[in-house]
Amino acid sequence: MSDEQNFEPRIEIAKLQEKIRTIKKEIGTVLIGQEKVVDLMIAALLSKGHILIEGVPGIAKTLAAKLLAGCTSSHFARIQFTPDLMPSDVLGTSVFNLKNSEFVFNKGPIFANLILIDEINRAPAKTQSALFEVMEEKQVTIDGQTYKMEQPFIVMATQNPIEHEGTYKLPEAQLDRFLFKIDAEYPTHEEEVAILERFNQNNLESALQKIKPVLSAQELTDLQQIAAHVHAEQKLLRYIARIIEETRQHNAFYLGGSPRAGLAILNGAKSWAAMQGKDFITPDDIKFIAQPALNHRLLLTAEKEMEGVKVGQILDRILEKIEVPR
């Protein structure tokens, strides 16, 4: 292989890195802190994966999603989930046209490139199930007719873990369709002060209006292709498989990881490696991605739940136990 062929992937990765830096700089003009949330959201975007952001009210979950969408020129839509929301409010509905005596399909808000679903756990099971097909197969079937979604197509959803009144637990099958579940946390003291200083003089609405697209839909597709071609050695594929197997065999879990969970780690690790300027993944990339890729896919046994054990704690033990490939 020639030197030019060896160097070409590095040029592509450098282009990806530069675009990611531009996006993060643009988001940083409004959002203070939440660096890990933003990093994982971008990694999911590069992996063509859906994102579930969980955290208490007021810590910028929705804002982070809106800012990421604002940095791209892709078609953006926001859907506020409520207990009375119907599947047709999300997917669309067929309306009878009196002029030509035919039914015409009016597309719902899900027909966009980047969709923000706010408080996804507020809609009942019937509406949640409407998302199954579109999130996995990127298509909607209405009255026997299939409608394909335009690419890129990514769902970003938020939910509040502490409020239970008027909420519904997401089905496991739906949770499995999210590439990552990202836990948003309170800002540090310094970040809190910086937030107060920034918005002491400027209001949030004017700051949001200044956000400009720095990435076109085509550029996003190109970056996704670059991330997809990051190299993964056979021994690292076996390492991922070993992690998944351990979750299935561990006595703390009632439900372990599926093959889709393994693919989520692989694709997420590729995107994270590319964001770090590498055209190959390492065990550290896999370890970093394992938590957000698995923590919503694993179910603890009733006994462990009663003990107050967290999924992340068991995952940490599994990652410490498995020998890292050299």
C-alpha angles and dihedrals in degrees: 000000000000124000089246091057090048092050098046097078089052090056090051092048090049089053090051092048092051092051092048091051089052092051093048091047091052092048089047091062087073110014120066118198124347089108093154091050091051092045092052092045090054091046089053090048090054090047093052088239134144119245132218114194116195127189146115119287120281102027096109102260093140092038092055091051093047091049093050090050090047090057091063128062090222120123108274128199133178124208120190107209115218134171092256096049113125128208090247089058087063105032102030133244142249115251125195112242109213093197096064099015092238136121113250121199114230107202118232127223091273087077095090137094099245116027124189113202107192117208093357093184093065095077122083125250094266091060093041090055090056087070096055098085098036095049095048104031099024092230139096125220115205123171091346093307120115121215119193121218120237116248133278095047118172131159118211112191133182131202138178113231098197103051115079105163110101093005133115128211111247113244114252090239090058095046088053089061092065113089092207138015105206121199112215114205138194116279121254120256091261092049090048090054091047090052091052092047094049096049095038088082103022129045122227095242094059091046091052091051090059093059109109131192112261097172128054123211090252092050090051090052089050092051090049089055092050091051092047091058095056107125123249118190120225092246090057091050087054089048091055091047090051091053091051092047091052091055089054094048099040113109092220092066126076089185124029132196122297127218086264088060090055091051090049090056092046096048093041092049090051092053093044091050091050090050088055091053097257129127091202134053126240133198088259091059090051093048092050093051097040095080100052090039095051111025094086095041099057125079121205120221116258090251094055091046090054089051089056094243116161125221090233092058092056091045090054090054092049092051091048091049099050116083112246114233116246 
